[in-house]
Amino acid sequence: MEVHKLSDMFKGWFVGDFNPTLVKTQDVEVAVKTYPAGMVEEAHVHKIATEITVIVSGSARMNGRTLNAGDIAIVKPGESCVFETLTDVTTTVVKIPGATNDKYPA
């Protein structure tokens, strides 16, 4: 068994075309991310990837909808998304396919 630290991964991404990573692939990206309350990620789109975000803990707003622990949001390619934390938040994010540099201002 191997044991690694999430804090050693690139911005929480532990599967994907990152360095370092646990599984090097362009097929999918997986991360666990933490954000402080009051953080706003401006509107953006992905042209290639579908992004699935699970709210593991805390509350956030995506596209004006409040999401709480256990909620899962799916944002499809070309769909604009704004992410805002209402509390400290931990998420798990999956992007299919993996698409490095696939984030564009909306």
N, C-alpha and C positions, 0 to 999 in steps of 0.2 A: 504494500500500500504506500502510495505517495501522499504527502500532505503539503499543501501550498497555502500561501496567505493571499487573500483577496487584495490586500493593500499593496502587494507586489505587482499586481496586474495593471495594465494600461487603462486608467480611468474606470476601473471596475469590470472591464471586458475580459473574460477569461476563456471564451471560445471565439475564434474568428481569426482574421488576418491581421493580428496585432503582434507586438513584441514588447514584453513577453506575453505568452498565451499558454494555456494548457493543451488546447487542441487547435492546431494551425489548419484553418479551412476557409474557403470563400463561400461555402454553402450556407452558413448560418453564423450569426453573432449572438452571444449571450453575455449579459452583464448583471451584476448587482450594484446598484448605485444609491448613494445617500445624498440628500440635499437638505440644507437648512431651511427653516421657515422663511417665507418671503422671497424666495428665489424665483425669478421669471426667466424662462427660456423663450425668446421671441419666436414669432411665427416662422415656421420652416416647413419644407416639404422634402420628401424622399422621392426621387424619380424612379428608383429601381426596387427598393425594399419595402416590404410590409413590416411595420413595427408593432409589436405586441408589448404592452406595458402592464405589469401586474403591480398594484399597490400592495406592498407587503405590510407596511405599517405607516400610519399617519394619514393625512388628507391632502389632496392636490386638486387643482382644477385643470382640466384639459378641454380646450375649445368651449369654455363657459360651463362645462358640466363638472360638478363636484364628485370626486372619486374618493373612496375610503378603503381601508384595508380589506383585501379580498376582491376588490373590483378589478376587472381586466378591460383595457381599452385596446382596440385594434385600429390602427391608422394605415390606410392603404396608400400605395404610390400615387403621388399627385394631390393627395389630400393635405391641406394646410393644418398645422397643429401648433397651438400655444400651450406651454406647460408652466404652471404656477403652483408653488407649494404653499399650502395654508398652514401647515405645521411642519416640523421636521418629518422627512419622508424617506422611506427605503423602498426602492422598486427593484423588480427583476424585469429586464428588457430582453426581448428576442427579436432579431431582425432577420427576415428571410427574403431573398438570399442575403448572405453577407455582402455588403457593398460599401467598402471603405470610401470615404469622401463623397457620400451620397446624401449630403445635407445642404439644402439651398434655402436662402431667404425667401419668404413667401410675400 
